Amino acid sequence: MPTHAATATAPALADIPTEPAALMRELRGIDWLQLLETWGLKLLAAALIFLIGMWLARRLSLGLERVLGRTHADATLGGFLRRASYAAMMVLVIITALTSMGVNPTSMLAVLGAAGLAVGLALKDSLSNIASGVMLIVLRPFRDGDVVLAAGLEGTIEEVRIFQTRMRTADNRLIVLPNSLITTAPIINFTAKPRRRIDIAVGVGYDDDLKRAKQILLQIAADHPLVLHDPAPSVVVSKLSESSVDLVLHAWSNTRDFGEAKSDLTEAVRTEIIGNGLNIPYPQRDLHVYHHNSDGTPLTDIITKGVADDGDMAKPPA
């Protein structure tokens, strides 16, 4: 039935009587069945469109993620596109449901545009996070499972979302970082390359044989099973410190073996250096203390003069 027939029976707000009896007469005069037939069917159709559309949007977004997974695409990209496609499809579903109720799509889009501008100005930081999330997906400075140092925080990347990135620390704490903080700060990816260099610094005494110390360090690296032979290990003199000559052992390992190899080499360096008769000096300071009398005369001069005077004094007669 036409819509105007139902709306014609509804009284204007200004004409609704305030007295209870008159109000009841006006309510009895409304054709509730006709209103139910007109708007009830539209509401039911809009609800069905919304529910079916939401189900389809979820299924299609999950299907897109599975397809990308079969093509061996990055898991971060798949998750991001799944959420973005679901949000876009839900916007279309809501517009379609409102259109089925008789809402003019042109005016609705105009209202949404004005509202979007106001929301965009109010949520500019959130929009910045969305743009940063897209940059992280496109540029791919890291992937899920990479160990990174981002915005001064170190952890394993778990997931890149539209607004934020989730990281897990070595002691199993969860870090949630806004995407804009990541893209505006340096990013260090520790697992991006298949190999990493281990640097172990050790100081030996100035009287020790440097050639012997270098041979010991190179032998330690050569004997470790997790140390790669290409590139070959090397030892360099890095600094002449106040109490030691500082050496640095450079050894390469696979990235997955970095932590274990570094721990083993550090322990072996300490054990072998001491076991072969070399020294790992402790920091030392030579402290000279000068005591003065109240008039500025050094006490050592007073003591020396006093001892000399006592020796030169004539002994009393027996």
Helices and strands as residue ranges (DSSP letters): H 3-9, G 13-15, H 20-28, H 32-35, I 36-40, H 41-70, H 75-100, H 105-122, H 124-139, E 147-150, E 153-160, E 164-168, E 174-178, H 179-183, E 187-189, E 195-204, H 210-223, E 234-240, E 245-254, G 255-257, H 258-275, H 299-312
